[in-house]
Amino acid sequence: MRHEFEYEPIGSKYYPIVPLLVGIGGAWAPISAMVDSGATLSILNAGIARALGIKVDKGQKIELSGIGGKVSGYLHRLRLNINGSEFEAEVAFTDELSVPMNLLGRKDVFEKFSITFNDKTKKVVLEGI
């Protein structure tokens, strides 16, 4: 299955942000996340977990480090759904995001899709593999 998304403007720059659903049990929440090939894990705002009834601190605590420094996060497994392509993924929830957006990282996501970033046309394509 092929999914094509236009980059979204934030300020004067454009980013490869995709809409998706995150869920656990029968609960689902619509979110958006930037597709980030530099992120090992998907990192989501902990408010999303709380909205789904997940007790954030019951997950395995980890330290996440990146260009914005180090933050604490908690690992959880949940379902992701991108335009009908549904799969399970491990994500880290944190209240300490150094960027104002959720990040869709490589683990459990990039092995499900061939991902093409086209900065010229400002589109990102996720193609199921």
Phi, psi and omega per residue, in radians:
M1 nan 2.367 -3.089
R2 -1.888 2.287 3.132
H3 -2.193 2.150 -3.131
E4 -2.060 2.310 -3.111
F5 -2.297 2.432 3.036
E6 -1.398 2.500 3.048
Y7 -1.034 2.631 3.111
E8 -1.878 2.434 3.113
P9 -1.379 2.376 2.957
I10 -2.287 1.947 -3.008
G11 1.134 -2.249 -3.114
S12 -1.728 0.093 -3.113
K13 -2.003 2.795 -3.140
Y14 -2.023 2.480 -3.070
Y15 -2.322 2.582 3.120
P16 -1.379 1.453 -3.094
I17 -1.864 2.327 -3.122
V18 -2.112 2.523 3.021
P19 -1.437 2.507 3.090
L20 -2.722 2.967 3.036
L21 -1.934 2.466 3.001
V22 -2.082 2.448 -3.078
G23 -2.673 2.791 3.055
I24 -2.605 2.387 -3.039
G25 1.064 -2.287 3.109
G26 -1.742 0.071 -3.090
A27 -1.647 2.358 3.123
W28 -2.291 2.583 3.079
A29 -2.331 2.300 3.057
P30 -1.417 2.317 3.102
I31 -2.448 3.090 2.941
S32 -2.274 2.659 -3.114
A33 -2.589 2.537 3.074
M34 -1.424 2.272 3.063
V35 -1.284 2.060 -2.983
D36 -2.220 1.743 -3.128
S37 -1.196 -0.226 3.104
G38 -1.556 -0.127 -3.135
A39 -1.683 2.175 3.102
T40 -1.148 -0.780 -3.111
L41 -1.985 2.781 2.939
S42 -1.366 2.347 -3.092
I43 -2.172 2.102 -3.069
L44 -2.112 2.663 3.084
N45 -1.115 2.335 -3.082
A46 -1.094 -0.379 3.081
G47 -1.046 -0.529 3.098
I48 -1.143 -0.779 3.126
A49 -1.045 -0.803 -3.125
R50 -1.094 -0.658 3.111
A51 -1.115 -0.488 3.122
L52 -1.572 0.010 3.142
G53 1.466 0.243 3.141
I54 -1.495 2.292 3.036
K55 -1.469 1.766 -2.986
V56 -0.913 -0.868 -3.035
D57 -1.276 0.024 3.044
K58 -1.456 -0.205 3.085
G59 -1.382 2.969 3.091
Q60 -1.224 2.174 -3.133
K61 -1.342 2.329 3.107
I62 -2.384 2.837 3.031
E63 -1.843 2.229 3.129
L64 -1.857 2.359 3.098
S65 -2.306 2.552 -3.132
G66 -2.910 -2.791 -3.063
I67 -1.101 -0.450 -3.134
G68 -1.562 0.069 -3.115
G69 1.855 -2.721 -3.096
K70 -1.938 2.432 3.065
V71 -2.427 2.776 3.054
S72 -1.619 2.527 3.086
G73 -2.516 2.964 -3.127
Y74 -2.261 2.204 -3.090
L75 -1.410 2.393 3.072
H76 -2.546 2.655 3.037
R77 -1.806 2.348 3.090
L78 -2.647 3.130 -3.131
R79 -1.684 2.440 3.000
L80 -2.034 2.527 3.108
N81 -2.379 1.981 3.117
I82 -1.957 1.827 3.140
N83 0.862 0.715 3.093
G84 1.685 -0.244 3.056
S85 -1.523 1.858 -3.052
E86 -1.872 2.408 3.138
F87 -2.763 2.851 3.109
E88 -1.601 2.511 -3.135
A89 -2.573 2.619 3.002
E90 -1.589 2.264 3.133
V91 -2.280 2.775 3.039
A92 -1.898 2.268 3.043
F93 -1.762 2.414 3.123
T94 -2.595 2.654 2.994
D95 -1.707 0.080 -2.998
E96 -1.994 0.529 -3.141
L97 -1.022 2.273 -3.141
S98 -1.560 -0.119 3.063
V99 -2.102 2.670 -3.045
P100 -1.449 0.576 -3.128
M101 -2.656 2.729 3.016
N102 -1.258 2.669 -3.131
L103 -2.087 2.287 3.068
L104 -1.757 1.774 -3.047
G105 -1.619 -3.030 -2.982
R106 -1.253 -0.782 -3.013
K107 -1.038 2.234 3.092
D108 1.197 -0.124 3.129
V109 -1.888 -0.939 -3.067
F110 -1.216 -0.299 3.061
E111 -1.456 -0.161 3.102
K112 -1.697 -0.364 -3.055
F113 -2.351 2.553 2.857
S114 -1.550 2.168 -3.005
I115 -2.020 2.241 3.129
T116 -2.091 2.170 3.052
F117 -1.751 2.231 3.085
N118 -2.162 1.648 -3.105
D119 -1.181 -0.454 -3.138
K120 -1.179 -0.800 -3.142
T121 -1.598 -0.086 -3.112
K122 0.994 0.915 3.105
K123 -2.378 2.587 3.007
V124 -2.133 2.375 -3.123
V125 -2.087 2.240 3.035
L126 -1.958 2.048 -3.118
E127 -2.063 2.144 -3.112
G128 -1.028 2.409 3.117
I129 -2.140 nan nan
